[in-house]
Every structure is written in C-alpha cells, then in structure tokens.
C-alpha cells in the first residue's frame, strides 16, 4: 500500500490544509509534494498521534478501531456501510460547506483528520477500492481487541438432541459395505440407487445430505480407492488406522478434514439457497468456515445459545466473514423456493444467516460437535451448545474420557452383538457375518453366505475363530466350532427364507402361472407341484395379475388380508 506521504500528495489542497491545521502543523509554501512531505514527517510522531487520538469522538475511535482490527484495511464499501459516507466534493463546494466542521459520519470525520485514506488493492475479483490507515500511523494507535462475538446465553430448551457418534458409526458401516459389496460408481462418482438405498437402511441417519457429506469426507480422508475393475474399495492402510483410533481421534480427524477442505463448499449445500455457477464469482468455504468456528470458540461449554441471537451477533461485528471485499452484488445466489436472486446487503440474513445456521445444524451437528435443542419435538432446532468434543475441538477444553466399550458377544445361535464403540471389531465382523440390524448393539449373524464371502477374502475358519475369541474376551459358545467345521465339509445345507406361500389346488394351474409372463415374474421359487414362494413385496401385484386372468385368490397375508393390498 502507499506510504503516508503518497496519500497526502494525492489530497486536494484544501483537505491537505485542513489535516495540517488539525495536527497543529504549519505547512511550508511551495509545491504540493514538499508540503505533503513536511506534513507526513510531523504526523508520524508518537506523541502527536496520541494527542490526535484523544481528540477523537467515541464514534470516530470505534470506526478507527474497526479498521485497525482488520489490519488497517477494509473494502471501501464495507467501511462506509458501517461508518457512514464520505461525501465527494469539488474545491468550490469544499470552501462553501466546510464538511470537516460538521461531518455527516465517523468515516467523514476520520477522512478530514487524515487518519483514513482511499486506495486500490487486489481482491478476489480484481482491484477493489479500500479504506486504509497508513502504515506509519498504525504502531502508535491503540491496538484493538480481535473481533469476536459475545453471545448472550439462553435457558435450556424443552427438547434436547444431544451430540452422538452416529456419523462415526455410519462411517464404519459405509466402509464395511464397500469391503463386502462390489460397487461401481457412475461417471460423476454417484452411487447406484440400489446400493445407496441398501446402505441407508443400515445407517443411523438416512438423510441424503448427510450421506453425501460422509461420502465426500471418506474420499477426502483417503479412505477409498478404485480397483482395476472400477469398484470402490476401502484403502486398508488409511482405514485400519482410523478404525483403531478412539472415538475422539476418529471424530477429530473427520472434523479437521472438513475444517480444512476447500472442495466441500458449504454454501452450495444450504437447503434454502441455489447458487448459480456462472464462473464470474467464487466463494472461499474455508475462509467462512474458519470465521464461524472462531466465533463458536467464544461460546462457553455446556451453555445454551439461541441460533438467531448468535447469527445476529456475527452480523453486527463480522458481517463480511465470507466476503472480504464487502461486495454483496456480484454473487449469483437464488432463493431455493422462489428462484429470486438474493443480492445486496439486505439479503444477508437469507444468505450469510442461512449459511451459519446450516454449518451449526448440519456439519457440526453431524460431526458431534454441538448439541441442538428445540421447543417441540419434530420442530427445527432453535438453540445449540458446544458438546464436550466440540469444546475440545475448538480449544475450549480437554477431550472427554470415555469408558472402554464392552466386548462383542457371540450367542449360541451364532448371532453376534457388536457395541457401536467397537468399530474396528465391527468392520472385521462384517467380513465374516451378515448385518441384521442397526442399534445399540448392532446385530450380525454368521451364515453360510457370510462364510463363503469370508473365504473369497481368504479368511480361514481358524482366523474367524481366533478373531471372535479375541473380540469377545474368549467367551465364544460351544456351538461355534462344530457349526463352522460342518459347513466346511458340507457347505450350505439349510436355508430360511422370508416370503409368501402360494398354494394352488392342482398342478396344471401352477404350471400355467409359472409359464405366463404376467405371473411368473412374481414367483421366486417352486417348492412342489402345488406350492411356490413369492417375495413379500410382490404378492399384491401377483394377486392383481391373478384377477386379470380370471382367478380369484384367497389372501391370508397379515390381519388386513385384501385390505393390505391398497397400501402396498
């Protein structure tokens, strides 16, 4: 930036004389350059700068402190938006109106004190006008405190949604799924719909936006690779290290990856906004993220704050947290519901406010860094507080100490209970047992299918037994070894299937039904001359196809019978 002398050379002669008079400097006669040099030399004395500071009004001091807090430079639009306009006047009007005697704003007062000047600086979109305090003056002006919110606490909410380990659990589930299923992503990295639906049924939280966030983090952390066949697979080196870590270490690595990630653009995931990628503007998600995390670090742990109060506090002291140039007219962002462009500072609440709300109720909540609260069950959150892990992540406390999770339990029927905190063990268990149910604990079952899958992964029966003995603390049922040994000799001997039994009176009708295209598609397996198996979800369509063939079936499926048909 220009030195003080250069700024003074560019001043109108009248303004130069006003500044000199206010600083108590008698200017020599001569060219403007000599007069500016003499004034600059006298203005840089510490005592003279201190005396000028004492003569400033409270509003002028706050405006100057605001500018100094930003390193002595702010976009001109931002500065005048908060501290008022500086009227543009020619020499005649200056002589006539003498604006320094009755300035219309703190900004205009500082202008005629020679404490603030206008300059050009390189911004994200090119050169922008900036308000500057010359570097020679800054060391002798009072250092401002760093801008940070001081939100007002609020009472605890009636409904509390505490932070949990759900994202950690679902990350383990995602890795286990990719370890055991052949999934080939689409050209844009999208998952096949069937695989996404199957995986979300196993998640603790099946919201699509959270699923997308988790998949992105998995790639960002280097957990996933594509094999020669194009299948998405876990990378053993990075995945095993994460799975073996404590819950705090797992959460911290995921949160830090999000914190530093320039490729996850939070603004583009705010549900109420639709940014247009015109190529003419670009936001910095890391800049915005760091600013909000800095303000969240000012919140006291175990203290509730209203979302709207917190957002309003940021709007007051740090409104340009994601737009350092203070320009609110060049970003193309639409309201998702109306399609209208949200432009100008008047749209701050709809854009910046919505982004802050998303960061807290979205990624920070998913990562387990905040607790959320609401007035009524099922309503959107209105308050938040830092969780113990969130406080530790933001440097407001030590990581919480958690008890060791209990070991796995193998029951006599060879179902296995896996506590959520045992993520490494659950990942390994998924290679040799089938998922049955998500909960606390997770439920898995050892089956011929799962054992065959283990064999394809070159996991021997001896390794399976050794793993289960270690994971359970040696508490395995006596049925385990004989069952595995018999399977090794004979393979799958028995199959239990959930389905609907179709029975007909004579063999010819069943042959007709298994031959006709309209009905055979719903018959999973023929069990005998007059019986077949139908998938549970297919019986209403089979019943309709039978009626269309003139066959009226008796339906004994659940209590509703035919009444269930219309609900399928």
Protein Blocks (a to p, Z undefined) as FASTA:
>chain_A
ZZfklmmmmpcfklmmmmmmmnopacdeddfklmmmmmmmmmmpmklmmmmmmmpcfklm
mmmmmmmmnoopacfklmmmmnopaddddfklmmmnommlmccbfklmmmmnopaccddd
ddfkbccddddddfklmmmpccddddddddddddddfbdcdddfklmmmmmmmmmmmmmp
ccdddfkopacfklmmmmmmmpmblcfklmmmmmmmmmmnopaccdfkopacddfklmmm
mmmpcfklmmmmmmmmmmmmmkbcfklmmmkbccddehlaccdfklmmmmmmmmmmmpcg
hiacdfklmmmmmmmmmmmlmmmnopaklbccddfklopacedjklmmmmmmmmmmmmmm
mmmmmnopaccddfbehiacfbdcddfklmmmnopaccddddddddddddfkopacddfk
lmmlmmmmmmmcccfbgcddddddddfklmmmmmmnopafklmmmmmmmmnnopacfklm
mmmmmmmmnopabdcddddddddfbfklmmmmmmpmklmmmmmbacbfkbccddfklmmm
mmmmmmmnopacdddehjklmmmmmmZZ
